[in-house]
Amino acid sequence: MSAVDLSVPIAAQAAFDRISLRRLVLIRWVAVTGQALALVTVHYGLGFRLPLVAAFGVVACSVLFNLGFLISRRAATRLGEREATLFLGYDTLQLAGLLFLTGGLENPFAILMLAPVTIAATILSQRPVIGLAGFAIAAVTGLALWHLPLPWRSGVTPPVLAPELVIGRWTALVFAIGFIGSYTWSVAREARRLRDAVAETQLALAREQRVSAVGALAAAAAHELGSPLATIAVVAGELARDLVPGSPHAEDAKLLLSQSERCRRILAELAHRPQEDGSSPYTRLPFSALVEAAGALYHDPRVRLIFAATGVPEDTEPLVERSPEIMHGLHNLIQNAVQFARREVSVATFWDTGTVTVEIADDGPGFSPGLLSRLGEPYLSGRLDAAGHMGLGIFIAQNLLERSGAQLGFTNLQDGGAHVVISWKRDNLETVARHPAATARTPDGSERQSR
């Protein structure tokens, strides 16, 4: 096993969600309203002489754009990344136009140049965010060099900022765009990855539950069809016995009898096979049998898979129901161990009066030391193989097993290889009270091997 968890194949990380046009339009309406109020307040309330016609012309462009989107497209339309990038790029350009008319970086509202980049960082992938950040930095640089004078009261000379102060504002804005944009994008990406990983966990559990449901349906169908099939067999036998020799229907009656017997055998296999391999969702089975059933789902002829079970005392092994969470979680961990093992994987089950523990060890390269403390995070993978595995297996296994009350630990063995310990409190895991008559199938502690 290694820190690379490749047990859940997916082609690639899912594409970013399409962005709601309604949300972007709403944000623009808020911006337009704020811009208009600021212009009116500064010009008429504070007495600063603004180029109102040109400024309101810039604001009106955003109003027209919003109305155009609402008329031409449904508000529920979702935009692709390219369209959303252009949408936010226009907002950056529009704000830069307003700042050009009202003093450039000397205007205190220049800080709003961060807004489109921050919004982009929460909803777009890396490349569009970098593009918008670069565009915003270019706009800030242009505003530092070219802009109309800062509006001021009539008859009063406007203050002239020292070049050092303008350079300081430019530097602060550039660093803020880069830092806030990258930080916001990284946090949003982590949230998206966690959401996608949780969705994969739900799908894995749903698949396992469907498998259990199919087994239950097969067992129920075998039980329900047994009675009418037995009636058919009795009637067919009586017909075959009552027909005179040489009758043209004698062969048909014998064929009907033989086929009904064949159906009876098939239904008997369906009804009894789940109990034989311990996979019936209706039966309670020894916990070690559940572990073996989870490991038997994956085979690799080059690796020897060894199961061992011991208990203190040995005649009190817990009986559990076939839990989809435990089955799929253990399957993922055992499969991961087999994939990275060189020759052998051991799965040891131990129980006592307080706890039940499963230890999975392999002779592979072990977990990467730098990633050992982060195991269980989604998409944590140091290697992407041809099958497109993206490091979700351990995340899914940990989440499913923790739902059943398990605690997981990941370490490396001193002689090499990975070591995973899964432990439950027995009271949480055990589904029925211990009963001497129910322990006939308890393992005797001897080693069992399978390929």
DRENZAGU-547366 format. One record per residue (C-alpha): x, y, z; residue in one letter; residue number from 0. Coordinates in Angstrom, 3 decimals. Layout:
N
X Y Z A NUM
...
***
This chain:
451
0.000 0.000 0.000 M 0
1.100 3.567 -0.411 S 1
-0.145 7.029 0.282 A 2
-1.482 6.905 -3.205 V 3
-5.045 5.694 -2.916 D 4
-6.231 4.449 -6.266 L 5
-9.182 2.302 -5.360 S 6
-11.929 4.460 -6.841 V 7
-11.543 5.078 -10.589 P 8
-12.897 8.248 -12.073 I 9
-11.940 9.755 -15.400 A 10
-10.916 13.100 -13.977 A 11
-12.080 15.644 -11.491 Q 12
-15.563 16.798 -12.409 A 13
-15.829 20.014 -14.350 A 14
-16.728 23.144 -12.448 F 15
-20.392 23.800 -11.998 D 16
-22.015 26.116 -14.454 R 17
-22.632 29.535 -12.919 I 18
-26.076 30.966 -12.316 S 19
-26.768 33.983 -14.522 L 20
-29.397 35.151 -12.039 R 21
-26.798 35.411 -9.276 R 22
-24.345 37.389 -11.399 L 23
-27.096 39.717 -12.607 V 24
-28.226 40.256 -9.016 L 25
-24.683 41.137 -7.939 I 26
-24.459 43.613 -10.797 R 27
-27.763 45.234 -9.801 W 28
-26.369 45.699 -6.294 V 29
-23.181 47.229 -7.729 A 30
-25.100 49.548 -10.074 V 31
-27.348 50.738 -7.246 T 32
-24.379 51.409 -5.002 G 33
-22.523 53.279 -7.750 Q 34
-25.521 55.492 -8.515 A 35
-26.098 56.293 -4.832 L 36
-22.408 57.093 -4.340 A 37
-22.371 59.459 -7.331 L 38
-25.490 61.312 -6.191 V 39
-24.353 61.518 -2.555 T 40
-20.859 62.766 -3.381 V 41
-22.019 65.264 -6.009 H 42
-25.097 66.731 -4.318 Y 43
-24.633 65.807 -0.667 G 44
-20.932 66.561 -0.220 L 45
-20.606 69.173 -2.946 G 46
-17.829 67.456 -4.901 F 47
-18.087 68.340 -8.573 R 48
-18.262 65.047 -10.517 L 49
-18.570 64.525 -14.273 P 50
-22.086 63.187 -13.710 L 51
-23.062 62.767 -17.360 V 52
-20.059 60.603 -18.198 A 53
-20.213 58.726 -14.893 A 54
-23.917 57.952 -15.184 F 55
-23.279 56.941 -18.791 G 56
-20.859 54.264 -17.562 V 57
-23.398 53.110 -14.960 V 58
-26.146 53.071 -17.604 A 59
-24.067 50.660 -19.704 C 60
-24.258 48.101 -16.898 S 61
-28.013 48.683 -16.577 V 62
-28.441 48.065 -20.316 L 63
-26.317 44.949 -20.161 F 64
-28.400 43.564 -17.302 N 65
-31.679 44.342 -19.046 L 66
-30.358 42.769 -22.218 G 67
-29.483 39.567 -20.395 F 68
-32.874 39.443 -18.685 L 69
-34.728 39.979 -21.973 I 70
-32.665 37.698 -24.188 S 71
-32.053 34.870 -21.744 R 72
-33.997 33.260 -18.949 R 73
-32.867 34.293 -15.487 A 74
-32.364 30.629 -14.611 A 75
-29.808 30.176 -17.392 T 76
-26.456 28.906 -16.210 R 77
-23.322 30.255 -17.808 L 78
-20.199 28.380 -18.792 G 79
-16.801 29.452 -17.537 E 80
-15.990 31.468 -20.641 R 81
-19.228 33.459 -20.464 E 82
-18.857 34.036 -16.713 A 83
-15.281 35.220 -17.245 T 84
-16.404 37.740 -19.854 L 85
-19.239 38.839 -17.561 F 86
-16.862 39.564 -14.683 L 87
-14.274 41.019 -17.030 G 88
-16.814 43.601 -18.147 Y 89
-17.543 44.459 -14.498 D 90
-13.822 45.080 -13.969 T 91
-13.684 47.289 -17.052 L 92
-16.804 49.225 -16.019 Q 93
-15.436 49.904 -12.542 L 94
-12.114 50.995 -14.025 A 95
-14.021 53.451 -16.251 G 96
-15.755 54.991 -13.250 L 97
-12.475 55.273 -11.357 L 98
-10.832 56.902 -14.398 F 99
-13.474 59.642 -14.285 L 100
-13.206 60.130 -10.520 T 101
-9.531 60.278 -9.641 G 102
-8.077 56.855 -10.380 G 103
-6.279 55.239 -7.457 L 104
-6.694 58.446 -5.461 E 105
-10.387 57.551 -5.182 N 106
-11.014 55.583 -1.953 P 107
-13.395 53.283 -3.846 F 108
-10.450 51.900 -5.851 A 109
-10.463 49.021 -3.346 I 110
-13.573 47.700 -5.156 L 111
-11.300 46.466 -7.957 M 112
-10.891 43.407 -5.729 L 113
-14.585 42.483 -5.990 A 114
-14.755 40.890 -9.495 P 115
-11.570 38.902 -8.873 V 116
-12.856 37.641 -5.525 T 117
-16.177 36.591 -7.062 I 118
-14.339 34.842 -9.904 A 119
-12.133 32.981 -7.430 A 120
-15.186 31.447 -5.749 T 121
-16.862 30.127 -8.902 I 122
-14.244 29.695 -11.641 L 123
-11.270 27.410 -12.201 S 124
-7.665 28.479 -11.986 Q 125
-6.991 29.713 -15.511 R 126
-9.928 32.166 -15.765 P 127
-9.133 33.486 -12.277 V 128
-5.518 34.137 -13.278 I 129
-6.727 35.862 -16.454 G 130
-9.133 38.124 -14.565 L 131
-6.517 38.915 -11.916 A 132
-4.071 39.891 -14.645 G 133
-6.705 42.074 -16.291 F 134
-7.492 43.753 -12.951 A 135
-3.794 44.403 -12.312 I 136
-3.462 45.913 -15.799 A 137
-6.475 48.145 -15.100 A 138
-5.030 49.237 -11.762 V 139
-1.717 50.019 -13.447 T 140
-3.485 52.084 -16.111 G 141
-5.422 54.003 -13.459 L 142
-2.203 54.786 -11.608 A 143
-0.775 56.390 -14.771 L 144
-3.824 57.922 -16.470 W 145
-6.968 59.333 -14.866 H 146
-8.914 62.551 -14.488 L 147
-8.229 64.686 -11.418 P 148
-9.849 63.710 -8.156 L 149
-13.150 65.673 -7.870 P 150
-13.226 68.315 -5.150 W 151
-15.372 71.159 -3.877 R 152
-15.754 74.244 -6.086 S 153
-13.172 76.931 -5.418 G 154
-10.948 74.589 -3.401 V 155
-7.731 73.202 -4.818 T 156
-7.850 69.385 -4.702 P 157
-5.020 67.729 -2.780 P 158
-2.200 66.281 -4.826 V 159
-0.977 62.908 -3.602 L 160
2.739 62.324 -3.546 A 161
3.981 59.817 -6.159 P 162
5.170 57.550 -3.359 E 163
1.637 57.336 -1.974 L 164
0.188 56.514 -5.384 V 165
2.833 53.823 -5.867 I 166
1.998 52.484 -2.413 G 167
-1.695 52.253 -3.259 R 168
-0.887 50.539 -6.552 W 169
1.378 48.051 -4.763 T 170
-1.233 47.334 -2.112 A 171
-3.949 46.729 -4.705 L 172
-1.742 44.467 -6.830 V 173
-0.724 42.368 -3.840 F 174
-4.313 42.282 -2.558 A 175
-5.601 41.097 -5.947 I 176
-2.992 38.349 -6.067 G 177
-3.245 37.235 -2.446 F 178
-7.003 37.467 -1.912 I 179
-7.719 35.946 -5.324 G 180
-5.400 32.964 -4.777 S 181
-6.498 32.408 -1.174 Y 182
-10.190 32.588 -2.016 T 183
-9.732 30.245 -4.979 W 184
-7.855 27.667 -2.885 S 185
-10.540 27.689 -0.174 V 186
-13.342 27.420 -2.746 A 187
-11.534 24.598 -4.546 R 188
-11.162 22.656 -1.310 E 189
-14.881 23.084 -0.621 A 190
-15.736 21.850 -4.124 R 191
-13.422 18.866 -3.807 R 192
-14.927 17.928 -0.455 L 193
-18.441 18.242 -1.864 R 194
-17.564 16.035 -4.839 D 195
-15.882 13.489 -2.596 A 196
-18.906 13.310 -0.305 V 197
-21.085 12.796 -3.384 A 198
-18.831 9.919 -4.460 E 199
-19.175 8.436 -0.970 T 200
-22.965 8.596 -1.203 Q 201
-22.864 6.929 -4.637 L 202
-20.588 4.157 -3.363 A 203
-22.907 3.487 -0.434 L 204
-25.945 3.562 -2.718 A 205
-24.315 1.003 -5.035 R 206
-23.541 -1.282 -2.108 E 207
-27.086 -0.948 -0.808 Q 208
-28.475 -1.811 -4.243 R 209
-26.340 -4.953 -4.303 V 210
-27.753 -5.938 -0.915 S 211
-31.271 -5.168 -2.122 A 212
-30.802 -7.395 -5.174 V 213
-29.648 -10.245 -2.930 G 214
-32.648 -9.747 -0.685 A 215
-34.975 -9.691 -3.680 L 216
-33.474 -12.911 -5.046 A 217
-33.894 -14.681 -1.707 A 218
-37.459 -13.421 -1.327 A 219
-38.341 -14.422 -4.899 A 220
-36.921 -17.908 -4.349 A 221
-39.017 -18.298 -1.209 H 222
-42.239 -16.995 -2.781 E 223
-41.884 -19.069 -5.960 L 224
-41.134 -22.270 -4.085 G 225
-44.758 -23.073 -3.197 S 226
-46.343 -22.632 -6.664 P 227
-43.420 -24.456 -8.278 L 228
-43.903 -27.382 -5.891 A 229
-47.586 -27.489 -6.878 T 230
-46.644 -27.511 -10.568 I 231
-44.200 -30.363 -9.934 A 232
-46.860 -32.430 -8.120 V 233
-49.423 -31.896 -10.872 V 234
-46.864 -32.678 -13.596 A 235
-45.877 -35.872 -11.781 G 236
-49.502 -36.987 -11.502 E 237
-50.099 -36.243 -15.207 L 238
-47.029 -38.239 -16.209 A 239
-48.148 -41.131 -14.019 R 240
-51.786 -41.140 -15.237 D 241
-51.034 -40.919 -18.961 L 242
-51.161 -44.275 -20.729 V 243
-47.922 -45.523 -22.282 P 244
-47.562 -44.327 -25.836 G 245
-49.693 -41.245 -25.302 S 246
-48.570 -38.275 -27.445 P 247
-48.608 -36.130 -24.256 H 248
-46.383 -38.436 -22.196 A 249
-43.129 -36.836 -23.388 E 250
-44.517 -33.361 -22.753 D 251
-45.483 -34.283 -19.203 A 252
-42.026 -35.743 -18.538 K 253
-40.395 -32.591 -19.953 L 254
-42.616 -30.400 -17.757 L 255
-41.695 -32.472 -14.717 L 256
-37.940 -32.321 -15.455 S 257
-37.975 -28.552 -16.043 Q 258
-39.951 -27.898 -12.858 S 259
-37.355 -29.924 -10.970 E 260
-34.600 -27.867 -12.593 R 261
-36.337 -24.640 -11.520 C 262
-36.641 -25.990 -8.000 R 263
-32.882 -26.636 -7.831 R 264
-32.112 -23.126 -9.145 I 265
-34.397 -21.514 -6.576 L 266
-32.883 -23.675 -3.827 A 267
-29.417 -22.394 -4.790 E 268
-30.629 -18.803 -4.742 L 269
-32.177 -19.303 -1.337 A 270
-29.204 -21.057 0.267 H 271
-26.149 -19.531 -1.427 R 272
-26.321 -16.259 0.546 P 273
-26.315 -18.156 3.817 Q 274
-23.398 -20.296 2.647 E 275
-21.091 -17.380 1.841 D 276
-22.337 -15.116 4.623 G 277
-23.601 -12.410 2.265 S 278
-27.310 -12.481 2.980 S 279
-28.568 -9.152 4.221 P 280
-31.091 -10.982 6.408 Y 281
-28.655 -13.161 8.361 T 282
-26.282 -12.295 11.158 R 283
-22.847 -13.710 10.648 L 284
-19.547 -13.811 12.549 P 285
-17.634 -10.583 12.059 F 286
-14.588 -12.379 10.659 S 287
-16.828 -13.867 7.934 A 288
-17.979 -10.351 7.053 L 289
-14.342 -9.247 6.746 V 290
-13.542 -12.199 4.478 E 291
-16.596 -11.487 2.335 A 292
-15.399 -7.883 1.869 A 293
-11.906 -9.048 0.916 G 294
-13.149 -11.742 -1.445 A 295
-14.629 -9.068 -3.731 L 296
-11.168 -8.267 -5.129 Y 297
-8.590 -10.751 -6.409 H 298
-5.060 -10.404 -7.754 D 299
-3.301 -13.660 -8.698 P 300
0.148 -12.230 -7.903 R 301
-0.718 -11.396 -4.275 V 302
-1.521 -13.865 -1.492 R 303
-4.400 -12.622 0.650 L 304
-4.303 -14.081 4.182 I 305
-7.177 -13.850 6.682 F 306
-6.731 -14.606 10.375 A 307
-9.210 -14.318 13.252 A 308
-8.634 -14.622 17.015 T 309
-10.587 -13.617 20.072 G 310
-10.427 -13.426 23.845 V 311
-12.211 -15.616 24.677 P 312
-12.382 -17.386 21.333 E 313
-16.004 -18.515 21.683 D 314
-17.547 -15.049 21.874 T 315
-17.052 -13.657 18.384 E 316
-19.547 -10.846 17.709 P 317
-22.355 -11.507 15.258 L 318
-23.246 -8.650 12.929 V 319
-25.541 -7.902 10.034 E 320
-24.089 -7.481 6.577 R 321
-23.564 -3.716 6.687 S 322
-23.044 -1.999 3.297 P 323
-20.908 0.691 4.986 E 324
-18.558 -1.837 6.580 I 325
-18.460 -4.065 3.503 M 326
-17.581 -1.283 1.075 H 327
-15.185 0.457 3.460 G 328
-13.202 -2.713 4.183 L 329
-13.272 -3.646 0.504 H 330
-11.692 -0.316 -0.464 N 331
-8.907 -0.652 2.109 L 332
-8.150 -4.288 1.260 I 333
-8.197 -3.537 -2.469 Q 334
-5.807 -0.629 -1.936 N 335
-3.453 -2.906 0.015 A 336
-3.513 -5.595 -2.675 V 337
-2.817 -3.073 -5.426 Q 338
0.412 -1.900 -3.803 F 339
1.560 -5.158 -2.196 A 340
4.493 -7.067 -3.651 R 341
3.565 -10.584 -2.614 R 342
1.310 -10.694 0.437 E 343
-1.489 -8.918 2.309 V 344
-2.651 -9.998 5.753 S 345
-6.044 -9.147 7.232 V 346
-6.256 -9.940 10.947 A 347
-9.484 -9.734 12.947 T 348
-9.340 -9.577 16.739 F 349
-12.082 -9.191 19.331 W 350
-12.415 -9.072 23.077 D 351
-15.162 -8.067 25.482 T 352
-14.755 -4.354 24.697 G 353
-13.457 -3.853 21.163 T 354
-13.325 -5.392 17.705 V 355
-10.289 -4.646 15.546 T 356
-9.284 -5.300 11.954 V 357
-5.651 -4.818 10.926 E 358
-4.660 -4.707 7.249 I 359
-0.939 -4.946 6.466 A 360
0.959 -5.347 3.201 D 361
4.576 -5.672 2.059 D 362
4.428 -2.790 -0.394 G 363
6.269 0.551 -0.312 P 364
4.071 1.953 2.464 G 365
2.495 5.366 2.769 F 366
4.475 8.428 1.741 S 367
5.758 9.949 5.020 P 368
4.893 13.473 3.897 G 369
1.260 12.528 3.274 L 370
0.737 10.109 6.147 L 371
-0.825 12.719 8.428 S 372
-3.216 13.836 5.674 R 373
-4.602 10.430 4.727 L 374
-8.374 10.524 4.549 G 375
-8.530 13.872 2.764 E 376
-10.331 13.726 -0.609 P 377
-8.281 13.595 -3.827 Y 378
-5.057 13.032 -1.913 L 379
-3.030 11.155 -4.500 S 380
0.596 11.344 -5.473 G 381
0.068 9.403 -8.662 R 382
-2.585 9.216 -11.369 L 383
-2.595 5.919 -13.224 D 384
-3.986 5.051 -16.609 A 385
-7.312 4.046 -15.117 A 386
-7.887 7.564 -13.884 G 387
-7.860 6.943 -10.126 H 388
-7.901 10.174 -8.164 M 389
-7.352 9.180 -4.531 G 390
-10.916 8.864 -3.248 L 391
-10.791 5.270 -1.979 G 392
-9.383 5.955 1.486 I 393
-11.635 9.005 1.898 F 394
-14.723 6.946 1.038 I 395
-13.599 4.023 3.207 A 396
-12.921 6.270 6.194 Q 397
-16.256 8.055 5.915 N 398
-18.261 4.846 5.503 L 399
-16.484 3.057 8.347 L 400
-16.788 6.049 10.662 E 401
-20.535 5.950 10.045 R 402
-20.512 2.518 11.655 S 403
-18.640 3.886 14.693 G 404
-15.129 2.854 13.619 A 405
-11.860 4.652 14.294 Q 406
-9.064 4.389 11.723 L 407
-5.282 4.678 12.065 G 408
-2.662 4.677 9.305 F 409
1.006 3.848 9.917 T 410
4.017 2.311 8.180 N 411
5.595 -0.932 9.368 L 412
9.235 -0.873 10.457 Q 413
10.156 -3.534 7.890 D 414
8.292 -1.716 5.123 G 415
4.686 -1.797 4.072 G 416
1.535 -0.042 5.167 A 417
-0.546 -0.813 8.232 H 418
-4.190 0.183 8.692 V 419
-6.047 -0.391 11.977 V 420
-9.851 -0.182 12.139 I 421
-11.448 -0.559 15.558 S 422
-15.007 -0.512 16.878 W 423
-16.473 -0.534 20.338 K 424
-18.090 -3.917 20.586 R 425
-21.330 -2.542 22.016 D 426
-21.752 -0.337 18.939 N 427
-20.923 -3.068 16.456 L 428
-22.648 -6.097 17.871 E 429
-26.237 -6.470 16.747 T 430
-27.415 -9.255 19.053 V 431
-26.538 -10.389 22.559 A 432
-23.949 -13.115 22.734 R 433
-25.531 -16.554 22.803 H 434
-23.649 -19.854 23.028 P 435
-25.851 -21.506 20.424 A 436
-25.082 -18.787 17.916 A 437
-21.331 -19.349 17.898 T 438
-21.190 -22.650 16.036 A 439
-19.515 -20.959 13.084 R 440
-16.972 -19.068 15.175 T 441
-13.443 -19.385 13.711 P 442
-10.976 -21.413 15.752 D 443
-8.203 -18.886 15.281 G 444
-6.384 -20.843 12.558 S 445
-5.058 -19.027 9.521 E 446
-7.193 -19.076 6.399 R 447
-5.762 -18.279 3.023 Q 448
-7.360 -17.292 -0.232 S 449
-6.124 -16.211 -3.619 R 450
***
